[in-house]
Amino acid sequence: MRYPQPTNPDAFGIGARRETPARALVEAIALTAEVCGQALSPAAAEMLARDLADFNEPAVFAALGRCRMELQEPLKISNILARIDDGRPGADEAWAMMPKTELASVVWTDEMAQAWGVALPLLTAGDAGGARTAFREVYAKAVLQARIKREPAHWTPSLGSDVASRESVLLEAVQKRRLSAAHVEQLLPVQTASEGIEGIIEQVKIKSLH
């Protein structure tokens, strides 16, 4: 059963697309391209700005900053999209979150689950390095495609048999707003949930009202 939950919706500005992109954004794109070794015409920079109009400007500016620090090649829109913060973890963080045994629980995105399906057979066969590489490659491609389609992150629980670790994973998901408190309450009945997680859930509920 799936319980999709959008995360970090502010990374998207659906419905707020501007007819004319903000001049500061157009200039930032042009300057970033120049720093990366390729001059862009004003028309090309404006076209890229229009392509990025569904994301809020702070997210795009932050991604451009990362491009200037990290890129060793001409700027492409895929470079920018790969660095936009939309709530999805980076490839290394996502890999670290993967359940290593059937006892472990995880709250993951659709892209993480997809990449894990490719990596798990390699990991089971003892090829940990190949599994990690395959995971990173599949995950990066899936995240890029999701951002191109303007799809927000959707988080789903996959629960292992260890109840104690399940509680800690779900608690972290509530704290990071990846799952709703109400959803986690359904997954952790009152008689099995610790007082600590009940308190955190109540705090999150109160914050959600403000």
C-alpha positions in Angstrom: 0.0 0.0 0.0 1.3 3.4 -0.9 1.0 6.6 1.1 2.6 9.3 -1.1 3.5 12.5 0.8 4.9 15.6 -1.0 8.0 17.0 0.6 9.5 20.5 0.3 6.7 21.8 -2.1 8.2 25.2 -1.9 10.9 24.0 -4.3 8.2 24.2 -6.9 6.2 27.2 -8.0 3.6 25.5 -10.1 1.1 28.0 -11.3 3.4 30.9 -10.6 5.3 30.8 -13.9 6.2 34.4 -15.0 5.8 35.7 -18.5 9.2 37.3 -18.2 11.8 35.6 -16.1 13.3 37.7 -13.3 16.3 39.7 -14.6 18.5 38.7 -11.7 17.9 35.0 -12.5 18.7 35.5 -16.2 21.9 37.3 -15.2 22.9 34.6 -12.7 22.4 31.9 -15.3 24.6 33.8 -17.8 27.3 34.5 -15.3 27.3 30.9 -14.1 27.6 29.6 -17.6 30.6 32.0 -18.1 32.3 30.8 -15.0 31.8 27.2 -16.3 33.6 28.1 -19.5 30.8 28.9 -21.9 29.3 32.2 -22.8 25.5 32.4 -23.2 23.6 34.9 -25.3 20.9 36.9 -23.3 18.3 35.0 -25.3 19.7 31.6 -24.3 20.0 32.6 -20.7 16.4 33.8 -20.7 15.3 30.5 -22.3 17.0 28.5 -19.5 15.3 30.8 -17.0 11.9 30.0 -18.5 12.7 26.3 -18.4 13.3 26.7 -14.7 10.3 28.8 -13.9 8.4 26.0 -12.2 11.0 26.0 -9.4 11.2 28.8 -6.9 14.1 31.2 -7.4 16.0 30.6 -4.1 16.2 26.9 -5.0 17.5 27.7 -8.5 20.0 30.3 -7.2 21.3 27.7 -4.7 21.7 25.2 -7.5 23.5 27.7 -9.7 25.9 28.4 -6.8 26.7 24.7 -6.6 27.2 24.5 -10.3 29.8 27.3 -10.1 31.7 25.4 -7.3 31.4 21.9 -8.7 31.2 21.9 -12.5 34.2 21.2 -14.7 32.2 21.4 -17.9 29.9 23.8 -19.8 26.6 24.5 -17.9 23.5 22.5 -19.0 20.1 22.5 -17.6 20.5 19.0 -16.3 23.4 20.2 -14.2 21.1 22.7 -12.5 18.2 20.3 -12.1 20.4 17.7 -10.5 21.4 20.3 -7.8 17.9 21.7 -7.0 16.8 20.9 -3.4 13.3 19.4 -3.7 13.4 17.3 -0.6 15.1 14.3 -2.2 18.3 13.2 -0.6 21.6 13.1 -2.5 22.8 9.8 -3.9 25.2 9.1 -1.1 22.6 9.9 1.6 20.0 7.8 -0.2 22.4 4.8 -0.3 23.2 5.1 3.4 19.4 5.0 4.1 18.9 1.6 2.4 17.9 -1.4 4.5 20.8 -3.8 4.7 18.6 -6.7 6.1 15.0 -7.7 6.2 14.9 -6.5 9.8 15.5 -2.9 8.9 12.8 -0.4 7.9 13.2 2.5 5.6 11.1 5.5 4.5 12.1 6.1 0.9 11.2 7.9 -2.3 10.0 6.3 -5.5 13.4 6.9 -7.0 15.2 5.3 -4.1 13.0 2.2 -4.3 13.6 2.0 -8.1 17.4 2.2 -7.6 17.4 -0.3 -4.8 15.6 -2.8 -7.0 18.6 -2.7 -9.4 21.2 -2.7 -6.6 19.9 -5.4 -4.4 20.7 -8.4 -6.6 24.3 -7.2 -6.8 24.5 -6.7 -3.1 23.0 -10.2 -2.5 25.7 -11.6 -4.8 28.4 -10.0 -2.7 29.3 -7.2 -5.0 28.9 -4.2 -2.6 30.9 -1.8 -4.8 28.9 -2.7 -7.9 25.6 -2.4 -6.0 26.5 1.1 -4.7 27.6 2.3 -8.2 24.5 0.9 -9.8 22.3 2.5 -7.2 23.9 5.9 -7.6 23.5 5.8 -11.4 19.9 4.6 -11.5 18.9 7.0 -8.7 20.5 10.0 -10.3 18.8 9.4 -13.6 15.4 8.7 -11.9 15.7 11.9 -9.8 16.6 14.0 -12.9 13.6 12.6 -14.8 11.3 13.4 -11.9 12.5 16.9 -11.7 12.1 17.4 -15.5 8.5 16.2 -15.0 8.1 18.6 -12.0 7.2 15.7 -9.7 7.6 16.4 -6.0 9.2 13.8 -3.8 6.8 11.1 -2.6 7.9 9.2 0.6 6.6 5.7 1.4 7.4 3.4 4.3 8.8 -0.1 3.8 8.7 -1.7 7.2 11.1 -4.4 8.4 10.4 -7.0 11.1 12.4 -5.2 13.8 9.8 -3.1 15.6 12.3 -1.1 17.6 14.2 0.1 14.6 10.9 0.6 12.7 9.9 3.2 15.4 13.1 5.2 15.1 12.9 5.3 11.3 9.3 6.4 11.3 10.0 9.0 14.0 12.8 10.5 11.9 10.4 10.6 8.9 7.9 12.6 11.0 10.6 15.0 12.2 11.7 15.6 8.6 8.1 15.9 7.4 8.5 13.0 5.0 5.4 11.3 6.5 2.5 12.8 8.3 2.1 12.3 12.1 -1.4 10.8 11.4 0.1 8.3 9.0 2.8 7.2 11.5 0.2 6.8 14.2 -1.6 4.3 12.0 1.7 2.4 11.5 2.5 2.5 15.2 -0.6 1.7 17.3 -0.7 3.4 20.7 0.0 0.2 22.6 3.3 -0.3 20.8 4.5 3.3 20.4 6.9 4.7 23.0 6.0 7.8 24.9 8.9 9.6 23.1 7.4 9.1 19.6 3.9 10.0 20.9 5.3 13.3 22.2 7.1 14.1 18.9 4.0 13.3 16.9 1.9 15.7 19.1 4.6 18.4 18.7 4.5 18.0 14.9 0.7 18.2 14.9 0.7 21.4 16.9 3.3 23.0 14.5 1.2 22.0 11.5 -1.7 24.1 12.9 0.4 27.3 12.8 
